[in-house]
């Protein structure tokens, strides 16, 4: 790699930015996490990380960003940040900077995962080298595909989290109607995200004319774990919606290589996810029930999958990919 010292990798989400350095052999330094609210822009986050490192400045970088990447100018969806890729590379003295969507990076992590790096949520056997998808709720919800190309893989990013959310039951129709009257459009992200979990909790309370305090997502999941009825119903409905969306994505991509779940919310509620309606709703597609029943669904449990995907990206650009996940 440039200068022979290190490459800088960063997973830039809506809430946190996680950074690490790669050495010339692809080994990764410990990951450092920064809360984005402390900074005015991405450049300052990266400069803070580099200041924290007693290391030769990196010559190249690869960033996974929670935003659509179309051309040089990047505008965040859930944060008032924007930047020019060329300008940022110059400000950070990087000879090369690759910027990809954060879920494209997560998709690229899939070839790096071992069997113990994900948890089965049900389904059959993945077909080798077939298309795969990854989706996950966090500050927003990201969705991306992965397809085979020659001896490697190519990520297919998209903005499927902003597609219209579909209702399966009468109560879901009412929930979507409430959210549409509030926001003008009810996308999957209006429910399947951290803020969406709060939206869902309030919409379900309105079903019974109950007053509902605005709760943070972690408070809702904590109450559900303690047996609170309203929070538990909210989490159950969240999983049902997630199953419907995941099934739609699997059909769209023909993802018979597997559907992977990630994001900041699901790892903390993995036990509840396993016994939820998620898998039943995933398969509930009429004539294509059998097609979906054969597709495995798995929850990624390894830390920082987007950083693994960036490692794959750089290894593919500069040499053969690692055989397995490189951890700090």
C-alpha atoms as one frame of an Amber mdcrd trajectory, in Angstrom:
protein
   0.000   0.000   0.000   1.062   3.608  -0.355   4.018   4.603   1.809   4.178
   0.975   3.012   2.860   2.017   6.416  -0.877   1.600   6.760  -4.289   2.084
   5.259  -7.006   3.884   7.155 -10.451   2.273   7.307 -13.564   3.842   8.814
 -17.189   2.793   9.225 -19.144   6.052   9.316 -22.657   5.499  10.631 -25.387
   7.899  11.581 -24.400   7.847  15.254 -20.825   6.545  15.515 -17.675   6.444
  13.408 -15.400   3.454  13.976 -11.812   3.681  12.760  -8.789   1.403  12.477
  -5.496   1.112  10.648  -4.320  -1.779   8.492  -0.650  -2.679   8.252   1.052
  -3.780   5.043   0.062  -7.411   5.707  -3.598  -6.603   6.316  -3.456  -6.836
  10.113  -5.883  -4.510  11.832  -5.243  -2.220  14.772  -7.724  -1.998  17.659
 -10.926  -0.247  16.590 -11.646   3.172  18.050 -15.193   4.515  18.175 -16.190
   8.187  18.106 -19.621   9.684  18.761 -20.493  11.810  15.742 -22.371  14.423
  17.787 -19.013  15.579  19.157 -17.846  16.694  15.708 -18.930  19.157  13.037
 -17.863  16.998  10.096 -16.259  13.722   9.087 -12.829  15.291   8.513 -12.596
  16.280  12.173 -13.520  12.757  13.310 -10.779  11.222  11.178  -8.238  13.827
  12.286  -9.086  13.061  15.922  -8.438   9.373  15.258  -5.147  10.032  13.500
  -4.072  12.300  16.353  -4.764   9.435  18.757  -2.434   7.130  16.798   1.321
   6.993  17.346   1.769   5.723  13.804   3.149   6.693  10.425   0.345   8.533
   8.598  -1.568   6.225   6.241  -1.204   6.693   2.514  -4.583   5.307   1.500
  -8.029   4.923   2.986 -11.377   3.219   2.557 -14.542   4.526   4.191 -17.966
   2.913   4.545 -20.526   5.691   4.806 -24.215   5.640   5.743 -25.230   7.506
   2.606 -25.807   6.863  -1.081 -22.544   7.244  -3.011 -23.255   8.910  -6.355
 -20.300  10.842  -7.714 -17.813  12.887  -5.714 -20.213  14.680  -3.371 -21.600
  12.674  -0.439 -24.596  13.830   1.609 -25.641  11.863   4.688 -29.236  10.702
   5.069 -29.519  10.802   8.873 -26.913  13.444   9.682 -26.255  17.017   8.571
 -22.877  16.167   7.124 -21.594  16.268   3.579 -18.211  16.128   1.914 -16.310
  15.896  -1.352 -14.330  12.670  -1.636 -11.496  14.387  -3.520 -11.338  17.290
  -1.085 -11.425  15.035   1.963  -8.607  12.902   0.567  -6.537  16.043   0.109
  -7.292  17.356   3.598  -6.248  14.017   5.101  -3.156  13.738   2.846  -4.376
  10.413   1.441  -3.043   9.440  -1.973  -6.092   7.225  -2.514  -9.505   7.219
  -0.838 -12.246   4.700  -1.653 -15.718   5.555  -0.331 -18.567   3.048  -0.512
 -21.992   2.710   1.054 -21.887   1.230   4.564 -24.095  -1.721   3.657 -22.089
  -2.374   0.529 -19.186  -2.802   2.948 -21.283  -5.110   5.109 -22.133  -7.161
   2.027 -18.414  -7.461   1.224 -17.852  -8.829   4.726 -19.922 -11.937   3.981
 -17.110 -13.875   2.235 -14.943 -13.118   5.301 -17.327 -14.648   7.832 -16.771
 -18.021   9.430 -19.556 -20.280  10.682 -19.196 -18.951  14.238 -19.534 -15.331
  13.104 -23.303 -15.521  12.637 -26.318 -17.056  14.355 -28.952 -19.109  12.536
 -32.474 -17.679  12.613 -33.873 -20.521  10.533 -34.072 -21.811   7.007 -32.403
 -24.298   4.738 -28.982 -24.558   3.136 -27.301 -21.726   1.250 -26.323 -22.398
  -2.352 -22.589 -21.714  -2.775 -21.648 -18.728  -4.942 -25.303 -17.649  -5.199
 -26.490 -14.100  -4.525 -26.686 -13.021  -0.891 -28.156  -9.997   0.858 -27.585
  -8.171   4.121 -29.981  -5.802   5.856 -30.042  -4.296   9.285 -31.737  -1.676
  11.425 -29.635   0.891  13.288 -29.858   4.670  13.042 -31.543   3.857   9.713
 -31.917   0.570   7.882 -29.377  -0.486   5.282 -29.820  -3.066   2.531 -27.299
  -4.397   0.003 -26.703  -7.433  -2.146 -23.622  -9.468  -2.994 -23.074 -11.260
  -6.307 -20.298 -13.459  -7.625 -17.978 -11.988 -10.275 -15.164 -14.191 -11.528
 -13.109 -15.306  -8.551 -14.464 -12.580  -6.275 -17.600 -10.786  -5.180 -19.239
  -7.465  -6.026 -21.496  -5.567  -3.641 -24.735  -4.129  -4.998 -25.716  -1.145
  -2.828 -29.160   0.392  -2.794 -31.548   2.495  -0.767 -34.190  -0.169  -0.152
 -34.778   1.056   3.381 -36.637   4.011   1.866 -38.999   1.857  -0.188 -42.632
   1.931   0.931 -43.460  -0.348   3.849 -46.139  -2.966   3.152 -48.863  -4.097
   5.561 -49.839  -7.751   6.006 -52.360  -7.429   8.841 -55.112  -4.952   9.654
 -53.175  -3.476  12.558 -50.183  -2.929  10.287 -52.425  -1.059   7.861 -53.462
   1.254  10.694 -49.873   1.722  11.879 -48.730   2.651   8.381 -51.687   5.009
   7.940 -50.722   6.834  11.160 -47.098   7.114  10.145 -48.000   8.229   6.640
 -50.201  11.000   8.059 -47.275  12.087  10.222 -44.420  11.841   7.717 -46.134
  11.933   4.315 -44.535   8.626   3.323 -44.037   5.499   5.408 -40.829   3.803
   4.364 -39.384   0.692   5.989 -36.971   2.965   7.861 -39.858   4.771   9.606
 -40.360   1.536  11.571 -37.230  -0.579  11.128 -34.609   1.635  12.760 -33.846
   3.069  16.176 -36.101   6.112  15.676 -38.550   3.784  13.908 -38.859   1.599
  16.996 -39.940   4.713  18.905 -42.418   5.572  16.116 -43.823   2.047  16.289
 -44.181   2.148  20.079 -46.196   5.374  19.861 -48.359   4.093  16.984 -49.232
   0.938  18.912 -50.148   2.986  21.985 -52.515   5.028  19.818 -54.301   1.778
  18.925 -55.678   1.670  22.476 -55.856   5.460  22.980 -53.146   5.081  25.604
 -50.701   7.842  26.386 -47.160   6.741  25.598 -44.062   8.536  26.735 -41.478
   8.936  23.977 -38.986   6.208  24.794 -35.508   5.727  23.385 -35.034   2.454
  21.478 -32.814   0.955  24.187 -35.477   1.714  26.799 -38.084  -0.104  24.708
 -35.901  -3.191  24.281 -34.927  -3.114  27.966 -38.585  -2.972  29.033 -39.424
  -5.811  26.665 -36.673  -7.924  28.238 -38.228  -7.217  31.653 -41.625  -8.460
  30.489 -43.362  -5.120  29.933 -46.419  -5.958  27.816 -46.537  -2.833  25.664
 -42.808  -2.915  24.906 -42.955  -6.647  24.163 -45.809  -6.159  21.681 -43.825
  -3.380  20.039 -40.741  -5.571  19.647 -42.851  -8.460  18.304 -44.373  -6.159
  15.690 -40.909  -4.831  14.822 -39.701  -8.372  14.096 -42.818  -9.119  12.015
 -42.245  -6.063   9.826 -38.566  -7.020   9.525 -39.493 -10.499   8.327 -41.763
  -9.089   5.652 -39.095  -6.680   4.393 -36.364  -9.353   4.496 -38.541 -11.730
   2.479 -39.198  -9.018  -0.108 -35.467  -8.327  -0.418 -34.678 -12.045  -0.742
 -37.176 -12.374  -3.597 -35.915  -9.225  -5.313 -32.281 -10.381  -5.292 -32.946
 -14.099  -5.655 -30.785 -14.434  -2.552 -30.583 -18.212  -2.356 -27.059 -17.795
  -0.989 -28.529 -16.506   2.270 -30.039 -13.470   3.980 -27.909 -11.879   6.701
 -29.136  -9.529   9.404 -26.971  -6.906  11.077 -27.208  -3.384  12.463 -27.002
  -1.892  15.910 -30.327  -3.126  17.297 -30.578  -6.866  16.611 -27.503  -8.249
  18.440 -28.935  -7.002  21.752 -32.271  -8.758  21.169 -31.020 -11.919  19.449
 -32.822 -14.313  21.789 -36.159 -12.565  21.227 -35.542 -12.485  17.466 -35.062
 -16.258  17.362 -38.506 -16.958  18.860 -40.310 -14.105  17.111 -42.567 -13.973
  14.051 -39.592 -12.947  11.919 -39.004 -16.267  10.171 -42.691 -17.057   9.644
 -43.228 -13.641   8.080 -40.080 -14.032   5.982 -41.551 -17.166   4.397 -45.148
 -15.872   4.137 -45.153 -15.155   0.393 -47.935 -17.379  -0.929 -46.777 -19.503
  -3.872 -43.125 -18.722  -3.060 -43.256 -20.001   0.514 -41.200 -23.072  -0.427
 -38.617 -20.952  -2.256 -38.082 -18.789   0.832 -38.208 -21.713   3.268 -35.013
 -23.026   1.644 -33.111 -19.759   2.183 -31.135 -19.507   5.437 -31.433 -16.343
   7.517 -28.571 -15.537   9.872 -27.725 -12.767  12.332 -24.160 -11.462  12.022
 -22.569 -11.584  15.469 -18.960 -10.653  14.672 -18.058  -7.074  15.599 -17.563
  -4.384  12.954 -18.609  -6.263   9.802 -18.320  -3.104   7.681 -14.631  -2.873
   8.594 -14.205  -6.495   7.523 -15.815  -5.564   4.219 -13.383  -2.686   3.769
 -10.524  -5.099   4.443 -11.907  -7.339   1.695 -12.204  -4.334  -0.624  -8.593
  -3.266  -0.073  -7.277  -6.825  -0.270  -9.130  -7.334  -3.548  -7.649  -4.095
  -4.874  -4.086  -4.737  -3.715  -3.811  -8.508  -3.433  -5.724 -11.680  -2.603
  -8.441 -11.447   0.088  -7.826 -12.831   3.544  -9.029 -16.398   4.088 -10.946
 -15.468   7.215 -11.899 -12.512   9.395  -9.033 -10.359  10.645  -9.872  -9.127
  14.112  -8.252  -6.616  16.401
